[in-house]
Amino acid sequence: MKTKIVLGLGYGDEGKGLTTDYLCQQTKQPLVIRFSGGHQAGHTVVTEKGERHVFSSFGAGGLQGVPTYWSSFCTLSPINYMNEWLALRELGHTPTLFVDSLAPITTPYDVFFNRHTEKKNQHGSCGLGFGATIARQLTPYKFYAQDLLYPKVVEQKLKAIAQYYAGLGQDYFTNAAFLEQLELFQRAAQDITDTFTIVQEKIFFTEIAQQFSDLIFEGSQGILLDMDFGFFPNVTRCSTTSRNAFTLMNRNRLPMPEIFYITRAYQTRHGNGFLSNEQFPLHYTPNPQETNQFNPWQGHQRCSILDLDMLNYALACDHNYSENAKKHLVVSCLDQLEGPIQASQDGIIHHFASSLDLLKHLNISFASVLESWSECGAKMRTQRLSYSGGE
């Protein structure tokens, strides 16, 4: 068995879905493991035939029929899950999902609270209730995936969560839009348990995961949004480094992984948080099918040229957990640049003819560089290195 970890080096939107799909193509029996974030992810996969899907509640190997393990580190939204399951069925796919019994469940209460607060804060939230769910799960008002198997438990959990938000002074849970979502949630909570398997972590890794040749750990968002290393308050409520992946590997005695760190050929982020190099012109053509579009909670996507200091910072953050794992760099969206790759370091702008040249300015060793000029993972190119990086 082999293990691989897919991580974003920025603020999300780097190409984790593209890379996960590509890695799934390289093996006969892959399994995708989601180990951070949750249903708020938006990982785009496009096949060579033009089939397109944005994965949120499933791993990004789904168009190839690759199963997903949804770990206890990830939130699950019954409404979002059911909508995506139906969308995949319309594309001709019946996805296989194993859900950890302790995965937190997102309710409409969490979503509406999130959207209400983010309209004011503009921290860059997707408005899908992820952070609110994690915050609530730290209180006695917990709601787990295993609870979905018991309708009476679901009813009582929802009543308790309503009291929790009432205690926070939130009184907007009587409007028509919320009540419609609550009804949808109650129906979805009953229906979805027939479409996946709820499992305990130890049993899954000892009895099910052993059937697969490659375990591909698909991360969420980017390291610069990590709750411990990002720039507060514009962070996510989860670990976006490899920490959770290594926790699962160590608990279940899995082999040392290879890590695939991803950056676009330029920087992106949402919300009003820190983004370096916006004062410099970025010469690029935006993707007309950009997945992460404007909404009232996260605003427009912002873009700027790469910052090598920020890339090195993200790599240093993850080095606290990754240690001696074999590492690869992935550079996506190269077709969008109108000219060479530009990147700043210590206030100086550099121009790079290829992704390989970036490595001379990065502080760790890489075994290879993968490059992408499209959304289609099958068109990624791998370059083996004669130069091994900074260490």
matplotlib code that plots the C-alpha trace (Angstrom):
import matplotlib.pyplot as plt

x = [0.0, 1.1, 0.0, -0.1, -1.2, -2.5, -2.1, -2.7, 0.1, -2.1, -5.5, -7.4, -8.4, -4.9, -6.0, -6.4, -9.2, -7.2, -4.2, -6.3, -8.0, -4.5, -3.1, -6.1, -5.4, -1.9, -3.0, -5.4, -7.1, -7.1, -9.1, -9.5, -9.5, -10.9, -9.0, -9.8, -12.5, -15.7, -18.6, -17.5, -14.7, -15.0, -12.6, -13.1, -12.4, -12.7, -12.2, -10.6, -14.1, -15.2, -17.2, -17.0, -18.0, -17.1, -16.6, -17.6, -19.1, -17.1, -13.4, -12.2, -11.7, -15.5, -15.6, -13.3, -15.5, -12.9, -14.4, -14.1, -13.5, -15.0, -13.0, -14.1, -12.1, -14.7, -18.1, -21.0, -24.1, -27.1, -28.6, -25.4, -24.5, -27.9, -27.7, -24.3, -25.2, -28.1, -25.9, -23.4, -26.2, -27.3, -23.8, -24.0, -22.0, -23.0, -20.4, -19.2, -18.7, -17.7, -18.5, -16.8, -19.4, -18.0, -18.0, -19.8, -23.1, -23.9, -27.5, -29.4, -28.9, -25.2, -25.5, -27.8, -25.7, -22.6, -24.2, -25.6, -22.2, -20.1, -22.2, -20.7, -17.2, -16.3, -13.6, -13.9, -16.3, -18.1, -21.3, -21.9, -21.8, -18.5, -16.9, -20.2, -20.5, -16.9, -17.5, -20.8, -19.1, -16.8, -19.8, -22.1, -24.4, -22.8, -24.4, -22.6, -23.0, -24.0, -27.0, -28.6, -29.4, -31.9, -34.8, -35.7, -32.1, -32.1, -35.2, -33.8, -30.4, -32.1, -34.2, -31.0, -29.1, -32.0, -31.7, -27.9, -28.3, -31.2, -28.7, -26.4, -29.2, -30.0, -33.7, -33.9, -34.7, -38.4, -38.3, -39.6, -36.1, -34.8, -37.9, -37.7, -34.1, -34.9, -37.6, -35.1, -32.6, -35.1, -35.9, -32.3, -31.2, -33.6, -32.7, -28.9, -28.1, -29.2, -26.5, -23.3, -21.9, -21.2, -18.1, -15.8, -12.2, -10.4, -12.6, -12.4, -8.6, -8.2, -10.9, -11.7, -8.8, -6.5, -8.2, -6.8, -3.3, -3.1, -4.6, -4.8, -5.4, -7.2, -6.7, -9.0, -8.4, -4.8, -2.0, -2.2, -5.8, -4.8, -6.3, -2.9, -0.6, -2.9, -3.5, -6.3, -9.2, -9.2, -8.6, -10.6, -11.5, -9.4, -5.9, -5.1, -1.6, -0.8, -1.3, -4.7, -3.5, -0.5, -2.8, -4.8, -1.7, 0.0, -3.2, -3.6, 0.0, 0.0, 3.3, 5.1, 3.5, 4.5, 3.2, 2.0, 2.1, 0.0, 0.1, -1.4, 1.0, -0.4, -2.0, -5.7, -7.9, -11.4, -12.5, -10.7, -7.6, -4.0, -2.9, 0.6, 1.6, -1.7, 0.2, 1.9, 0.1, -0.8, -0.9, -3.3, -6.5, -9.1, -10.7, -14.3, -15.4, -13.7, -15.3, -15.1, -17.4, -18.7, -21.2, -22.2, -20.2, -16.8, -16.8, -14.9, -11.8, -8.7, -5.5, -1.8, 1.6, 3.2, 5.1, 8.0, 8.3, 4.7, 5.3, 8.3, 6.3, 3.6, 6.2, 7.8, 4.4, 3.8, 7.4, 6.4, 4.4, 5.8, 9.5, 11.2, 8.3, 9.0, 7.7, 6.5, 5.5, 2.4, 2.0, -1.5, -3.2, 0.0, -2.2, -3.7, -0.5, 0.3, 4.0, 6.5, 5.8, 6.3, 7.1, 8.3, 10.9, 12.1, 10.4, 12.2, 10.2, 11.6, 10.6, 10.8, 10.8, 9.5, 8.3, 11.7, 13.3, 11.0, 12.7, 15.9, 14.0, 12.2, 13.7, 13.0, 13.8, 11.4, 11.5, 9.5, 7.4, 4.0, 2.6, -0.9, -2.1, -5.8, -8.4, -8.0, -5.9, -5.0, -3.1, -0.7, 3.0, 5.6, 9.2, 11.8, 14.5, 18.2, 18.1, 16.7, 15.9, 17.1, 18.0]
y = [0.0, 3.5, 6.8, 10.3, 13.7, 16.6, 20.1, 23.6, 26.1, 29.3, 30.4, 27.6, 27.2, 25.9, 22.7, 20.0, 18.4, 18.4, 16.8, 14.2, 13.1, 12.9, 10.7, 8.4, 7.9, 6.6, 3.6, 0.7, 0.6, 4.1, 5.3, 9.0, 10.1, 13.5, 14.6, 18.3, 20.9, 19.4, 20.1, 23.7, 22.5, 23.1, 20.8, 20.9, 17.9, 18.0, 14.8, 14.7, 14.3, 17.5, 16.0, 18.5, 18.3, 20.3, 17.9, 19.0, 16.0, 13.3, 12.8, 14.2, 10.7, 10.2, 10.6, 7.6, 5.6, 5.9, 5.5, 8.1, 7.8, 10.8, 11.1, 12.5, 15.6, 16.6, 18.1, 16.6, 18.5, 16.2, 18.8, 19.5, 15.8, 14.8, 17.5, 16.4, 12.7, 13.4, 15.5, 12.6, 10.2, 12.5, 12.2, 8.4, 7.9, 6.2, 7.2, 5.0, 6.8, 5.6, 8.1, 8.1, 7.7, 10.7, 13.1, 16.4, 17.2, 20.7, 21.9, 24.9, 26.6, 26.5, 27.8, 30.7, 31.8, 31.6, 33.7, 36.3, 36.9, 36.8, 39.5, 41.8, 40.3, 39.4, 37.0, 35.0, 32.3, 30.2, 30.7, 26.9, 26.7, 24.9, 27.2, 27.5, 23.7, 23.2, 25.9, 24.2, 20.8, 22.2, 22.7, 20.0, 20.6, 17.9, 16.2, 13.2, 11.2, 8.1, 10.1, 10.2, 6.5, 7.3, 9.7, 10.4, 11.3, 13.7, 15.4, 15.9, 17.1, 19.7, 21.0, 21.3, 23.1, 25.6, 26.3, 26.8, 29.5, 31.1, 31.4, 33.3, 35.9, 34.7, 35.1, 34.9, 31.1, 31.7, 33.2, 31.2, 30.6, 29.0, 26.9, 25.6, 24.6, 22.9, 20.8, 19.9, 18.9, 16.6, 14.8, 14.5, 13.3, 10.3, 9.6, 9.8, 7.0, 4.6, 6.0, 5.6, 3.4, 4.7, 3.1, 3.4, 4.6, 1.6, -0.9, 0.9, 1.0, -2.6, -4.3, -2.0, 0.2, -2.8, -3.6, -0.6, -0.1, 3.7, 5.9, 9.5, 12.0, 15.0, 18.2, 21.3, 25.0, 26.1, 26.2, 30.0, 29.6, 27.1, 27.9, 27.8, 29.3, 31.6, 35.3, 35.7, 36.4, 35.4, 31.7, 28.5, 26.4, 23.4, 22.2, 22.6, 21.3, 17.5, 17.3, 15.5, 13.1, 12.1, 11.7, 9.1, 7.5, 7.2, 5.9, 3.2, 2.4, 3.4, 3.9, 7.2, 9.3, 11.3, 14.9, 17.0, 20.7, 22.8, 26.4, 28.2, 30.1, 33.2, 33.9, 33.9, 34.4, 35.6, 38.0, 41.0, 39.2, 39.7, 39.0, 40.2, 41.7, 43.2, 46.4, 44.8, 44.1, 40.5, 39.7, 36.7, 35.6, 34.4, 31.1, 31.8, 28.7, 29.7, 27.5, 29.9, 32.7, 35.8, 35.4, 37.9, 36.0, 35.7, 38.5, 38.4, 36.4, 38.5, 37.7, 38.7, 37.4, 34.7, 35.4, 33.1, 34.2, 33.0, 29.7, 29.1, 30.1, 27.6, 24.8, 25.6, 25.4, 21.9, 20.8, 20.6, 17.5, 16.3, 15.8, 13.4, 12.6, 12.6, 15.9, 17.1, 20.6, 21.1, 24.3, 24.8, 27.3, 28.0, 28.5, 31.6, 33.5, 36.0, 35.7, 34.1, 33.2, 36.2, 36.0, 38.3, 37.6, 40.1, 42.8, 41.9, 40.7, 37.7, 36.2, 32.4, 30.6, 27.4, 25.9, 24.3, 27.7, 28.4, 25.6, 27.5, 29.9, 27.4, 26.0, 22.3, 19.5, 18.2, 14.9, 16.3, 19.2, 18.6, 21.3, 21.8, 24.0, 23.1, 21.9, 18.3, 16.1, 13.8, 16.7, 17.3, 16.9, 15.6, 16.8, 14.9, 17.1, 17.2, 20.1, 18.9, 22.2, 24.1, 21.3]
z = [0.0, -0.8, 0.7, -0.9, 0.5, -1.6, 0.0, -1.2, -0.5, -0.7, 0.3, -1.5, -5.2, -6.1, -7.9, -5.3, -7.2, -10.4, -8.7, -6.8, -10.0, -11.7, -8.9, -9.0, -12.7, -11.9, -9.9, -10.3, -6.9, -5.3, -2.4, -1.6, 2.0, 3.0, 6.1, 6.6, 5.9, 4.7, 2.4, 1.9, -0.4, -4.2, -6.0, -9.8, -12.0, -15.8, -17.8, -21.3, -22.7, -21.1, -18.2, -15.4, -11.7, -8.6, -5.7, -2.2, -0.3, -2.1, -3.0, -6.3, -7.8, -8.1, -11.9, -12.1, -9.7, -6.9, -3.4, -0.7, 3.1, 4.9, 8.1, 11.5, 10.7, 8.0, 8.3, 6.3, 5.2, 4.4, 2.0, 0.1, 0.1, -1.4, -4.1, -5.1, -5.0, -7.4, -9.7, -10.0, -10.7, -13.5, -14.9, -14.8, -11.7, -8.4, -5.9, -3.1, 0.3, 3.7, 6.4, 9.8, 12.5, 14.3, 11.3, 12.4, 10.8, 9.5, 10.0, 8.5, 11.9, 11.3, 7.7, 8.5, 11.5, 9.3, 6.5, 9.0, 10.6, 7.4, 5.7, 8.3, 8.7, 5.1, 6.3, 3.1, 4.3, 1.7, 3.7, 4.1, 7.9, 8.2, 10.8, 12.8, 12.8, 14.2, 16.9, 17.9, 18.1, 20.7, 23.0, 24.4, 21.3, 19.1, 16.1, 14.5, 11.4, 13.4, 14.8, 11.3, 11.7, 14.5, 13.5, 17.2, 17.9, 14.9, 16.2, 19.6, 18.3, 16.2, 19.1, 21.2, 18.4, 18.1, 21.8, 21.4, 18.7, 20.6, 23.5, 21.2, 20.6, 17.1, 16.4, 12.6, 12.4, 11.7, 8.2, 5.2, 3.7, 6.9, 7.5, 3.9, 4.5, 7.8, 6.0, 3.3, 6.0, 7.8, 4.5, 3.5, 6.9, 6.4, 2.8, 2.6, 5.0, 2.2, -0.1, 2.0, 4.7, 8.2, 9.7, 12.7, 11.9, 13.3, 11.6, 8.3, 8.2, 9.4, 7.3, 4.3, 3.4, 3.1, -0.2, -1.9, -3.4, -2.9, -0.2, -1.5, 1.2, -0.3, 1.6, 1.7, 1.3, 1.7, 4.3, 4.5, 5.8, 8.6, 11.9, 13.6, 11.0, 8.9, 9.5, 12.0, 11.8, 8.1, 8.7, 8.6, 11.6, 10.7, 10.1, 6.4, 6.8, 6.7, 10.4, 10.3, 7.6, 9.7, 12.7, 10.7, 9.3, 12.7, 14.5, 11.8, 11.1, 7.5, 5.5, 5.1, 2.3, -0.6, -0.5, -3.4, -2.7, -5.1, -6.1, -9.0, -11.2, -9.4, -6.0, -5.3, -2.2, -1.1, 1.6, 3.0, 4.5, 3.7, 0.1, -0.9, -4.3, -5.2, -6.0, -9.0, -12.3, -13.0, -16.7, -17.0, -18.6, -16.0, -16.5, -17.7, -15.8, -12.5, -9.8, -6.9, -7.9, -6.1, -3.2, -0.5, 2.2, 0.6, -2.1, -5.3, -6.0, -5.6, -7.6, -7.6, -8.7, -6.7, -3.4, -2.8, 0.8, 1.3, -0.5, 1.8, 4.8, 3.9, 3.3, 6.7, 8.4, 7.0, 7.7, 11.4, 10.4, 7.1, 8.1, 5.8, 3.5, -0.2, -1.7, -5.1, -6.3, -8.6, -10.5, -12.0, -14.3, -16.4, -19.5, -17.9, -17.7, -20.4, -20.3, -17.9, -14.2, -12.0, -8.3, -5.6, -3.0, -0.4, -2.5, -5.7, -8.7, -10.5, -13.9, -14.4, -17.8, -16.2, -12.9, -12.4, -11.9, -9.0, -7.0, -6.7, -4.4, -2.3, 0.9, 0.7, -1.7, -4.3, -6.2, -9.2, -10.5, -12.1, -14.4, -15.6, -18.5, -18.2, -15.8, -17.1, -14.9, -17.8, -19.4, -16.4, -17.1, -14.7, -14.8, -13.0, -11.5, -11.8, -9.3, -6.0, -4.2, -1.2, 1.2]

ax = plt.figure().add_subplot(projection="3d")
ax.plot(x, y, z, "-o")
ax.set_aspect("equal")
plt.show()
